[in-house]
Amino acid sequence: MVWMRKVSLRVLTIQKERFLENWYRFSRNRLSVLGLVILLAIVMVAVLAPYVTPYPSHAGAFVDFKEASLPPSLTHFFGTDTVGRDIFSRVAFGYRFSLLIAAVVIGLGVAPGVLLGLLAGYYHGTWLDTVIMRITDIFLAVPPLVLALAITAMWSPTLFHQMIAIVLVFWPWYSRLVYAMTVSIRNEAFVEEAQLTGVTTAHILIREILPNCFSQILTKMTLDMGLVILVAASLSFVGLGVQPPKPGLGTMVARGTSTLPGEWWGTVFPALAIIVIVLAFNLIGDGLRDMFASEEM
């Protein structure tokens, strides 16, 4: 029991040292740290929106024509829309939908894409490789936004259908990424040694090959979070996403365009909210890429 405890403490120490080293590499990129700070602030605002926003009731079906179309002020930081709802409060709640969509899409899209990429790459040159990659190529041949629009338009415009449509758009990119990496790794010495020991194919894929793809997958996931939010906002902009009175950021931008250029705040502030969160994910993704690159060196 004593030696097992010592081994566990040693493993924890090594993991702690590795985490500190990776954090040091990441923190050297100040823009990436800034992106992380911005993202954490956005997540906190989204989670605590009912408590930190001045008018939480404005996130739903609310009308106050006396306060309609007011410009930005100390009372309404981002102004109000055409029915008197506080835009700042609605943006904070809108971040909830954006983060939920990004988390669900990446969570559901990565697993099948990675699994199919591993199988196709490991059985490179076989019929399984041909079938999986030709299906992947069909999905990749259509621009992501166009494919998402086509899929969403076939169903009723709801948040669930929007997420499913975006999942169907993003899984092929992970399949292609992992496929290319698996093909280059499958003939490495450590994979051949595992095969000679008689372990199962699942063990080789999950324990031997997948960990060597982790850095590229994690970097792409972070960068794709911003892209998913942008695609979701685009779908909402054309009425195929979050439906009013729910405060989708894309829906708010679309609604605000009807009052341009006079009531510019109805479009500018929701659009800036989208830009800020997408920029934050991109900055973090750049930092992770540089961190893993320096680790490999």
Sequence and secondary structure as in RCSB ss.txt:
>XXXX:A:sequence
MVWMRKVSLRVLTIQKERFLENWYRFSRNRLSVLGLVILLAIVMVAVLAPYVTPYPSHAGAFVDFKEASLPPSLT
HFFGTDTVGRDIFSRVAFGYRFSLLIAAVVIGLGVAPGVLLGLLAGYYHGTWLDTVIMRITDIFLAVPPLVLALA
ITAMWSPTLFHQMIAIVLVFWPWYSRLVYAMTVSIRNEAFVEEAQLTGVTTAHILIREILPNCFSQILTKMTLDM
GLVILVAASLSFVGLGVQPPKPGLGTMVARGTSTLPGEWWGTVFPALAIIVIVLAFNLIGDGLRDMFASEEM
>XXXX:A:secstr
 HHHHHHHHHHHHHHHHHHHHHHHHHHT HHHHHHHHHHHHHHHHHHTHHHHSS GGGGSS   GGGTT  S SS
STT B TTS BHHHHHHHHHHHHHHHHHHHHHHHHHHHHHHHHHHHHTTTSHHHHHHHHHHHHHHTS HHHHHHH
HHHTS   HHHHHHHHHHHHHHHHHHHHHHHHHHHTTSHHHHHHHHTT  HHHIIIIIIGGGGHHHHHHHHHHHH
HHHHHHHHHHHHTTSSS TTS  HHHHHHHHGGGTTTTTHHHHHHHHHHHHHHHHHHHHHHHHHHHHHHHH 
